[in-house]
Amino acid sequence: MKYILAFALTATLCLAVDPKAKPPFKIDHKAPLNAAAKIVERAEGFTKYRVEFNGIEGDRVPGHLYIPKEIHGSVPAVLVQHGIGDKKHTKYIAECCRMLNSRGIIALTIDAPERGERKDPGKTGPAIWNLPVVSTVLFEPFVYFR
């Protein structure tokens, strides 16, 4: 049964994607990020910065950057993204970032569009729900499994 559900979801995603569709966002790879950072917490094993940079929709993207105290040579970095309805400073996100730092890994967490500091009071919901693929993949399969 598990494999049938996985196949059905994969098939739905494949059929829902229009190869002629334009990307949902304009991306200018040459646009400056205009990044800013400010220390907000110094702890025993890490330093936490509040960062902000230009997003692809012309907005500012706020985030928290967790840097381990001891870095030796090149180290990996991970983008830790919250779930639907959460924010970058949700407890499980912060704990995940601290855990990564304890292993010498840099962690960045940002607010998704229409969440946390990026929430626009004038909008009714996240822009991602307006994408046809998300609507088809996330909601339509549940109609058949009630």
N, C-alpha and C positions, 0 to 999 in steps of 0.2 A: 504494500500500500504506500509505503514511504517513497519508493521509487516512482510509482505512478504519479504521486503528487508533485515530485520534483520534475518529472518529465512534463507534466501539464503546465507547471509554472514556467519552465524554460520555453516550451512551445508558445505559450501566450506572449512571453517577452519577445521572442523572435518574430512572431506575426504582427505584433503591435508596432514594431520599429519600421518607420517609413524611410527607405534608403535615400529618398529625395528631400527629406525634411531638412530644414535649416537648423543649425545648432541653436539651442535655447538662449545662449548668451553670446554677445560679441566679445571676442577676446583679442586684445591688442598686446602682444607679447613685448612690444617695445615701450609700453607705457610705464612711467616711473611708479614704484610702489610708495614712495614718500613715507617710509616706515619710521615709526617713533617708538621708543621703549622707555619705561620708567620702572625702577625697582619698587615692588610693593610688599615683598616679604623676603627676609633672610632667615633661613632655617638651618638646622644642623647639617643636612645633607644636600641642600639645594638653594638656589636663589630663584624667586618667582618675579617675572617682569610682566607688567601690563603693556601689551604691544598693540599697535594699530597700524594698518596699511590700507592702501587703495584697493578696493574690490573691483571685480570685472563689470559691475553694473554702475560704477561711478560713486559707490558709497564707501564709507570707511569700515573696515573689518576689524573689530576689537578681538583681542585674544589674550591668553596667558601663556607665557613661555617659561618653562621650567628647565633650568640649567643645573646639572649636577655640580657640586662643589669641586670635585676633582675630575679633571678631564686630562687624559693622556693620549695625545695623537688624535687621529680621526675617530669620531664617534658617530653612531647612527642617530638619526632624529626621526620621531614618529608624530604624525598628526593624529591626535585623539579626538574623535568627533562624538558629540553627545547624541542621544536618541531623540526621537520626535517629542517635542514638548519640553525638553530640558534646556539647560544653558551651559556655557563653558565652565562655570564655577560649581556645577552640581557636585555633590559629595563624591559619588562614585568616579566621576571624571578626575577630580582633584587627587583622589587616592590612586587612581591608575597612573597619573603623571608622577606622583611621588614614588610609586613602585618602580616605574621605568627609570627615574633618576637614581634610585638606589642601585640599579644595575649599570649605571654609567650612560644611560640613554637620554638624549634631549627630547623633551615633549612639548608640543604646541597644541593648544586647544582654542578653538574659535567659536563664536556664536554663529550658528547657521542663519541663512536669510530669514528674516521675520521672527527671530528668536533672541532672547536676552537684550543686549544693548542695540541690536539691529532691528528690533521690533518697531514698526511704524504704527502709532495708534490709529491712523486713518485707514489702514488696511484690515481686511477681515480675516485673512489667513495667509499661510506661507505661499510664496510664488511657486514652489515646487509642485504643489497640488494641481496647478493649472497645466502642467505638462501632460500631454495625452498618454505617454508611456507609463508614467507613474500612476495615473488614474486607472488605466487598463490593468496593469500588473498587480497593483495593491488592492483594488477594490472589486473588480469584476470577478476574479476567481472565487471570492467569498460568497457571491450570490449563489453559486452552485453547491456550496458546502454547508448550507444552513441546516 
